Amino acid sequence: MGNQELIEALAAEIVHRPYHAYLLIGPASIGKALVAQALAHSVLCERAPGMNFCCTPEHCPVRSMPAGSASTRAGSSPARCNCCAACVQIATGVHPDFIYVARNPKRTEVLIEQVRDFIERLAVRPSRGTRRIAIIDDAETLNIPAQNALLKTIEEPPTHTIIFLVTRSERALLDTMRSRMRPIRFGPLAAAEIEAVLTARAGMPRERAAGFARIARGSLARAFALAEGANPPMTELLKALIAAGKIDFAEAHALAQQFFGTRDEAAGNFELIARMLEEMLCCKLLQAELHAPSPEVARMMTQFAQTIDTATLAALLKRVLDALVAVDAMANPRLQAENWWMAAGAALRGQ
């Protein structure tokens, strides 16, 4: 089942027979939290309650496909309001029956104080209607005390509330938490879908959009960030990779500081490196066309792939994926980056 079909099935379930708590699982930056917010609109909207999503294509990456795409064909684009008092209040975060908690960007965790406030607000009956929607984003950053504090609420939820925990790593959550929630697993967006959005919304030439779509690894947000230069330039990471055979610890430490300082930065940039390595490996093994967001990046990737053997490329890719797993499991991102760059240097010198 694709993401769009999954969303529609979930919407129907919430309207007719909702579970008390859902765990939305999937890669970063594919729109999981926006789906939960769209479902909140669906439940709380005053003009179009039920299955009528109130998030617009401009604001929801999961529903931002242009007309005629696989995700917006007949029957899959419900009506939306977005202008009633409830929808406006949800969008601005002030609806009394919509609770949203997320990690402060300056913090590494969702704080236990946030969880306690979340629980206290759930204990009060809805101010309007019969339902309340509560979302905890970045749930993988809940520490053990915060999870334990939340557990009783998950075990014995208020009858009027639907809870969503949004995470990219279910392994970071206690088994007792996971077992009491209905898991909903989202996959990365297809490269063709991302390409279609980039060409339709950003007016990007198809060839350039295809390069960003392939490198973005299923994340529309990452594709836009790369296209807009919001992320560290891809060429800098690629140049560092090409020069990694001569790297020393001081340089590895500097790269870790510059590009892998936080868990989000580390995850995003490890994924970016992994995608470049996958693209080079695919090109080398299958003699396929190499996709990149610019001719310069394509040239650099092609030349680098020609200088190293297939086994070394595969080994580098495996190490990146291992580092991603470690970062998702809350390992120190800078330490993982230092170790990876040193290992990459050793692999390139030893081929």
C-alpha positions as CSV (number, residue, x, y, z in Angstrom):
1,M,0.0,0.0,0.0
2,G,1.4,3.4,-1.0
3,N,1.5,6.4,1.3
4,Q,-1.6,8.0,-0.3
5,E,-3.7,4.9,0.0
6,L,-2.4,4.5,3.6
7,I,-3.5,8.0,4.5
8,E,-7.0,7.5,3.0
9,A,-7.4,4.2,4.9
10,L,-6.3,5.8,8.1
11,A,-8.7,8.8,7.6
12,A,-11.6,6.4,7.1
13,E,-10.6,4.4,10.2
14,I,-10.4,7.6,12.3
15,V,-13.9,8.7,11.2
16,H,-15.6,5.4,11.7
17,R,-13.7,3.4,14.3
18,P,-10.5,5.1,15.6
19,Y,-7.9,3.5,17.7
20,H,-6.9,5.4,20.9
21,A,-3.2,5.8,19.9
22,Y,-1.3,5.7,16.7
23,L,2.5,5.5,16.0
24,L,3.4,7.1,12.7
25,I,6.7,5.7,11.6
26,G,8.8,6.6,8.6
27,P,11.9,8.4,7.2
28,A,12.5,12.0,8.2
29,S,10.9,14.8,6.3
30,I,8.3,12.9,4.3
31,G,5.3,14.6,6.0
32,K,4.2,12.3,8.8
33,A,3.5,15.1,11.3
34,L,1.6,17.0,8.6
35,V,-0.5,13.9,8.0
36,A,-1.4,13.8,11.7
37,Q,-2.2,17.5,11.6
38,A,-4.4,17.0,8.5
39,L,-6.3,14.3,10.3
40,A,-6.8,16.7,13.2
41,H,-8.3,19.1,10.7
42,S,-10.5,16.3,9.4
43,V,-11.8,15.5,12.9
44,L,-12.2,19.0,14.2
45,C,-13.2,21.1,11.2
46,E,-16.5,22.9,11.7
47,R,-17.6,23.0,8.1
48,A,-16.4,19.7,6.6
49,P,-15.9,17.2,9.4
50,G,-15.1,13.6,8.6
51,M,-12.8,12.6,5.7
52,N,-12.4,16.1,4.4
53,F,-8.7,17.0,4.8
54,C,-8.0,20.6,5.5
55,C,-4.4,20.7,4.7
56,T,-3.7,22.3,1.2
57,P,-1.2,21.0,-1.3
58,E,1.0,23.9,-0.6
59,H,1.5,22.9,3.0
60,C,1.4,19.1,2.9
61,P,4.2,17.3,1.1
62,V,2.3,14.0,1.1
63,R,-0.6,15.7,-0.7
64,S,1.3,18.1,-2.9
65,M,1.2,16.1,-6.1
66,P,0.0,18.0,-9.2
67,A,-3.3,17.3,-10.7
68,G,-3.3,14.0,-12.7
69,S,-0.5,12.4,-10.7
70,A,-0.8,9.0,-9.1
71,S,-1.7,10.6,-5.8
72,T,-4.4,12.9,-7.0
73,R,-6.5,10.9,-9.4
74,A,-10.3,10.7,-9.0
75,G,-11.4,9.8,-5.5
76,S,-8.2,10.6,-3.7
77,S,-8.4,14.4,-3.2
78,P,-11.1,15.1,-0.6
79,A,-12.7,18.5,-0.1
80,R,-11.1,20.8,2.4
81,C,-12.1,23.9,4.4
82,N,-9.1,25.6,5.8
83,C,-11.1,28.7,6.6
84,C,-13.4,27.9,9.5
85,A,-12.4,29.0,13.0
86,A,-11.3,25.5,14.0
87,C,-9.0,25.1,11.0
88,V,-7.5,28.5,11.4
89,Q,-6.9,27.8,15.1
90,I,-5.3,24.4,14.4
91,A,-3.0,26.1,11.8
92,T,-1.9,28.7,14.3
93,G,-1.6,26.3,17.2
94,V,-4.3,27.8,19.4
95,H,-7.2,25.4,19.1
96,P,-8.1,24.2,22.6
97,D,-8.7,20.6,21.5
98,F,-5.6,20.3,19.4
99,I,-2.4,19.6,21.3
100,Y,1.0,19.5,19.5
101,V,4.3,18.9,21.2
102,A,7.7,18.7,19.5
103,R,11.3,18.9,20.4
104,N,12.7,22.4,20.7
105,P,15.3,22.8,17.8
106,K,17.8,24.0,20.4
107,R,17.3,20.8,22.5
108,T,18.2,17.2,21.9
109,E,15.1,15.8,23.5
110,V,11.4,16.3,24.0
111,L,11.5,17.4,27.7
112,I,9.7,15.6,30.5
113,E,8.1,18.9,31.5
114,Q,6.5,19.0,28.0
115,V,5.2,15.5,28.5
116,R,3.7,16.4,31.9
117,D,1.9,19.4,30.5
118,F,0.7,17.2,27.6
119,I,-0.8,14.7,30.1
120,E,-2.4,17.4,32.2
121,R,-4.1,18.9,29.1
122,L,-5.4,15.5,28.1
123,A,-7.1,15.1,31.5
124,V,-9.5,17.9,30.7
125,R,-12.6,17.1,28.5
126,P,-12.7,18.8,25.1
127,S,-13.8,22.4,25.0
128,R,-15.7,21.9,21.8
129,G,-17.4,18.9,20.4
130,T,-16.5,15.4,21.5
131,R,-12.9,14.8,20.3
132,R,-9.4,16.0,21.0
133,I,-6.4,15.3,18.8
134,A,-2.9,15.1,20.5
135,I,0.4,14.8,18.7
136,I,3.9,14.3,19.9
137,D,6.4,14.9,17.1
138,D,10.1,13.8,17.3
139,A,8.9,10.9,19.6
140,E,12.2,9.1,19.1
141,T,13.8,11.9,21.3
142,L,11.6,11.1,24.3
143,N,14.0,9.9,27.1
144,I,13.1,7.0,29.3
145,P,11.6,9.0,32.2
146,A,9.4,10.9,29.7
147,Q,8.3,7.7,28.1
148,N,7.5,6.2,31.5
149,A,5.5,9.3,32.4
150,L,3.5,9.0,29.2
151,L,3.0,5.2,29.4
152,K,-0.1,5.3,31.7
153,T,-1.8,7.7,29.4
154,I,-1.2,5.4,26.5
155,E,-2.4,2.4,28.5
156,E,-5.5,4.2,29.8
157,P,-6.2,7.0,27.4
158,P,-9.1,9.5,27.8
159,T,-12.1,8.2,25.8
160,H,-12.4,11.5,23.9
161,T,-8.8,11.7,22.7
162,I,-6.8,10.3,19.7
163,I,-3.1,10.4,20.3
164,F,-0.4,10.4,17.5
165,L,3.3,9.8,18.2
166,V,5.4,10.6,15.2
167,T,8.8,9.0,14.9
168,R,11.5,8.1,12.4
169,S,12.9,5.3,14.7
170,E,10.5,3.1,16.6
171,R,13.4,1.3,18.2
172,A,14.0,4.4,20.3
173,L,10.6,3.8,22.1
174,L,10.0,1.3,24.9
175,D,8.4,-2.0,23.9
176,T,5.6,-1.3,26.3
177,M,4.9,1.9,24.5
178,R,4.9,0.4,21.0
179,S,2.8,-2.6,22.0
180,R,-0.1,-0.3,23.1
181,M,-0.2,1.8,19.9
182,R,-1.3,1.0,16.3
183,P,1.8,1.3,14.1
184,I,1.3,3.0,10.7
185,R,4.5,2.7,8.5
186,F,5.1,5.3,5.8
187,G,7.7,4.8,3.1
188,P,9.8,7.4,1.3
189,L,8.1,9.2,-1.5
190,A,8.8,7.9,-5.0
191,A,11.4,9.9,-7.0
192,A,8.9,10.4,-9.8
193,E,6.4,12.1,-7.3
194,I,9.1,14.4,-5.9
195,E,10.2,15.3,-9.5
196,A,6.6,16.1,-10.4
197,V,6.3,18.5,-7.5
198,L,9.6,20.2,-8.2
199,T,8.7,20.8,-11.8
200,A,5.1,21.9,-11.0
201,R,5.6,24.0,-7.9
202,A,9.2,25.3,-8.4
203,G,9.1,25.6,-12.2
204,M,12.4,23.5,-12.2
205,P,13.6,22.0,-15.5
206,R,12.7,18.3,-15.5
207,E,16.4,17.1,-15.8
208,R,17.4,19.2,-12.8
209,A,14.4,18.1,-10.8
210,A,15.1,14.5,-11.5
211,G,18.6,14.9,-10.0
212,F,17.3,16.4,-6.8
213,A,14.5,13.8,-6.6
214,R,17.0,11.0,-6.8
215,I,19.4,12.5,-4.3
216,A,16.6,13.4,-1.8
217,R,16.0,9.8,-0.9
218,G,12.2,10.0,-0.8
219,S,12.0,13.3,1.1
220,L,10.3,16.2,-0.5
221,A,11.4,18.6,2.2
222,R,15.0,17.5,1.6
223,A,14.6,18.0,-2.2
224,F,13.4,21.6,-1.7
225,A,16.2,22.3,0.9
226,L,18.8,21.0,-1.6
227,A,17.3,23.0,-4.4
228,E,17.2,26.2,-2.4
229,G,20.6,25.7,-0.9
230,A,19.2,25.5,2.7
231,N,21.4,22.4,3.4
232,P,25.2,22.6,3.3
233,P,26.2,22.5,-0.4
234,M,26.3,19.0,-1.7
235,T,29.5,19.8,-3.5
236,E,31.3,20.4,-0.2
237,L,30.4,17.0,1.1
238,L,31.3,15.4,-2.2
239,K,34.7,17.2,-2.3
240,A,35.4,16.0,1.2
241,L,34.5,12.4,0.2
242,I,36.8,12.6,-2.8
243,A,39.7,13.9,-0.7
244,A,39.0,11.4,2.2
245,G,41.9,9.2,1.3
246,K,44.2,11.9,2.7
247,I,42.1,12.8,5.7
248,D,43.6,13.0,9.2
249,F,41.8,13.2,12.5
250,A,41.8,17.0,12.7
251,E,40.1,17.2,9.3
252,A,37.6,14.5,10.3
253,H,36.8,16.4,13.5
254,A,36.3,19.7,11.5
255,L,33.9,18.0,9.1
256,A,32.0,16.5,12.0
257,Q,31.7,19.9,13.6
258,Q,30.7,21.6,10.4
259,F,28.2,19.1,8.9
260,F,27.2,16.7,11.7
261,G,26.9,18.8,14.8
262,T,23.3,17.8,15.6
263,R,21.4,14.6,15.2
264,D,19.2,16.1,12.5
265,E,22.2,17.4,10.6
266,A,24.0,14.1,10.9
267,A,21.0,12.1,9.7
268,G,20.4,14.4,6.8
269,N,24.0,14.5,5.6
270,F,24.7,10.8,6.2
271,E,21.6,10.1,4.0
272,L,22.9,12.5,1.4
273,I,26.3,10.8,1.3
274,A,24.6,7.4,1.2
275,R,22.5,8.5,-1.8
276,M,25.5,9.7,-3.7
277,L,27.3,6.5,-3.0
278,E,24.3,4.5,-4.1
279,E,24.1,6.5,-7.3
280,M,27.7,5.9,-8.1
281,L,27.5,2.2,-7.2
282,C,24.4,1.8,-9.4
283,C,26.1,3.6,-12.3
284,K,29.2,1.4,-11.9
285,L,27.5,-1.9,-11.6
286,L,24.7,-1.4,-14.1
287,Q,26.4,1.0,-16.5
288,A,23.3,3.2,-15.9
289,E,23.1,6.9,-16.3
290,L,24.2,8.8,-13.3
291,H,21.6,11.3,-11.9
292,A,22.7,14.4,-10.1
293,P,21.2,17.9,-9.5
294,S,23.9,19.7,-11.5
295,P,26.4,18.9,-14.3
296,E,29.2,19.8,-11.9
297,V,28.1,17.3,-9.3
298,A,27.5,14.7,-12.0
299,R,31.0,15.2,-13.3
300,M,32.6,14.9,-9.8
301,M,30.6,11.8,-8.9
302,T,31.5,10.1,-12.3
303,Q,35.2,10.9,-11.9
304,F,35.3,9.7,-8.3
305,A,33.4,6.4,-9.2
306,Q,36.0,5.7,-11.9
307,T,38.9,6.0,-9.5
308,I,37.7,3.4,-6.9
309,D,36.6,-0.2,-7.2
310,T,33.1,-1.6,-6.6
311,A,34.0,-3.3,-3.3
312,T,35.3,-0.1,-1.8
313,L,32.2,1.8,-2.9
314,A,30.0,-0.9,-1.3
315,A,32.1,-0.8,1.9
316,L,31.7,3.0,2.2
317,L,28.0,2.7,1.7
318,K,27.7,0.0,4.4
319,R,29.6,2.2,6.8
320,V,27.3,5.2,6.1
321,L,24.2,3.1,6.6
322,D,25.6,1.7,9.9
323,A,26.3,5.3,11.0
324,L,22.7,6.2,10.2
325,V,21.4,3.4,12.3
326,A,23.6,4.5,15.2
327,V,22.4,8.1,14.9
328,D,18.8,7.0,14.9
329,A,19.5,5.0,18.0
330,M,20.7,8.2,19.7
331,A,24.4,7.7,19.3
332,N,26.6,10.8,19.5
333,P,26.4,12.3,15.9
334,R,29.8,14.0,15.9
335,L,31.5,10.9,17.2
336,Q,29.8,8.8,14.5
337,A,30.9,11.3,11.9
338,E,34.5,11.4,13.0
339,N,34.6,7.6,13.0
340,W,33.0,7.4,9.5
341,W,35.4,9.9,7.9
342,M,38.4,8.1,9.4
343,A,37.1,4.8,8.2
344,A,36.4,6.2,4.8
345,G,39.9,7.5,4.6
346,A,41.3,4.1,5.6
347,A,39.1,2.3,3.0
348,L,40.2,4.6,0.2
349,R,43.9,4.3,1.1
350,G,43.7,0.6,1.3
351,Q,41.9,-0.2,-2.0
